[in-house]
């Protein structure tokens, strides 16, 4: 029997191999497994490719992580996330923690929420489903929250105005507050326990890459090839050509590479990819994220694990601090940060590094630029999939063809979605179960 070929050894690929009950071949283009679940150590400071905090809902995955892959190695951490706006810090989520903002901003947020939920002005939106993300914000939070946080922040993150995006992705990622929560938050009795990531797990040692390494150690029944990538796929002949000169026949194919990248590999295989599928892949868009790994002398000036910055004078949309989350991630008396920028290829590493120091100073996260020990930019391609008008029809067109070609996809990039680490593991398990029969 020909093996199952799995393209990409991130969490989705590792999970597929783990749950498969058939021979497999796992192909990874970098020098080690993990995909984005990698940890880089710079001068004793541990950096993941921005915040990789593990949220587990599925009982079986909880069991594997906590008792088999990393038994006794996971630390539970309560989130301390903040917003820096109007020159002050407030707790996250913004919509239930407005106390401390200027009174006129608090009033605007509160009155806008009441109007959206109960007022005559908000009636039209209440009577139908939101047609885009902007309407979702206005329907469930109102004009004040839209103006003062939700629209400017999300425009920075996604690089397009929320009216250009579908609301299909929001799910558990965007909390919808109640009137009581909004009022409590305006009066100073708000909570920071709202949202899917109010607490999370993190490995005691080695950064988030410890999870990928643990999953690799438990794999059986197959073969891993690193520093190897597919050059084309012939889906009719059920073969994958590799950069090391081999051609693998397969009985099943699971791809975790980006969905547009998969279509390009199929088109290069000259095995009959319809023009409409190739055109659909070209309509799929995503942002690039440049994050700057920064270390500074001295302990963390602020207690926040990460902060959101909606205002235009900040180039960054979010600053995280690994050393604030877990002090083992940095040497004593050293504060570390990742400063994130979303763009479409127009931001150079040198400019991002300059912006990072400026934004850290302006947001009161460091005392002085002289305290900075290093600032090193790293780039994440297609970091955030854009749920724009073209997204749904284009993705559906591609998935119809992939089903015809007998190819499964898994993971954030393979399924071209906004999702979590656990979602990637679950997607790999789903592919394995399909192939196991």
Protein Blocks (a to p, Z undefined) as FASTA:
>chain_A
ZZdddehjafklmmmmmmpcbdcddddfblbehijmccddeehiacdehjaddddfbfkl
mmmmmmmmmgokaccddddddddeehiacdddfklomghiafklmmmmmmmmmmmmmmmk
lmmmmmpccfbfklmmmmmnojmlmmmmmmmmmmmmnopafklpcfklnmmmlccddfkl
mmmmmnopacfkgcjklpccddfbhpjmlmmmmmmmmpghiacdehiacfbdcfknopac
dfkopacddfbdcdfbdfklmmmmmmmnonopafklmmmmmmpccddddddddddedidf
bfcfbdcdfbfkbmbfbdcdfklmpmmlpcehiacdddddddehjacfklmmmmmmmmmm
mnopafbfklpmbdcddddehkbccddfklmmmmmmmmmmmmmnopacedjklnopaddf
klmmmmmmmmmmmmnZZ
